[in-house]
């Protein structure tokens, strides 16, 4: 019979390994004794802390593997024979500890996955993400977005109310068919991110180039009436004229419009605008 170390070294045993039990710190431990010829003593010292040991039969087949939960390895030499003695944890104790460690790791991974899913759903609910993710939290976030979007676009709610929470609305995308009065978010090259509403049905599947920027006649701009709902100044065409009482943000200031059908910016036609102070 031989013993095989983790690095592949094999040494012949002088006799069969011996296993006895003892009590240490109030628990049952196994003590394994592997006898070697004294001539192999240096090799035993070199490999005694190498890891799990395997005993092999004469044909090299593995008979047993002794997992290395070693508390006190030692080498004894007596009458020309060296003995490697290993005191190990009780196997049932080790299995329980391994199971507990695995359960803790799985619980941690599950908690991290749930937290990530919740963060994804929350980002979608408040409009910071375009995908809600998966699971119960995602379903609730999607329902929240749908419900809020429906509320803000009902006839009972003025269009300006949408500006209180623009993140409730989806981003414009090609490949969609938007019914009339659909509220969307869109980021213009010149005007920044704005809320727009389709004036009639817009088929961006057939016409993917019909963006709010390229096809302004298909979309109506939203104008706020106070600091809380003011949007960056935008003037694409007649659809975007400002009426008296509507506000915009222009060059770092809030401006309120003083005359209906204003098509000029506060800089171009200041007599139609009132400076309402700097944006904080």
Secondary structure, 3 states (H helix, E strand, C coil): CEEECCCCCEEEECCCCEEEEEEECCEEEEEEEEEEEHHHHHHHHHHCCCCCEEEECCCCCEEEEECCCECCCEEEEECCEEEEEEEECCHHHHHHHHHHHHHHHHHHHHHHHHHHHHHHHHHHHCCCCCCCCCCHHHHHHHHHHHHHHHHHCCCCCCHHHHHHHHHHCCECCCCCEECCCCEEEEEECCCEEEEEEECCCEECCCCCCCCCCCCHHHEEECCECCCCCCEECCCCCHHHCECCCCEEEECCEEEEECCCCECCCCCCCHHHEEEEEECC
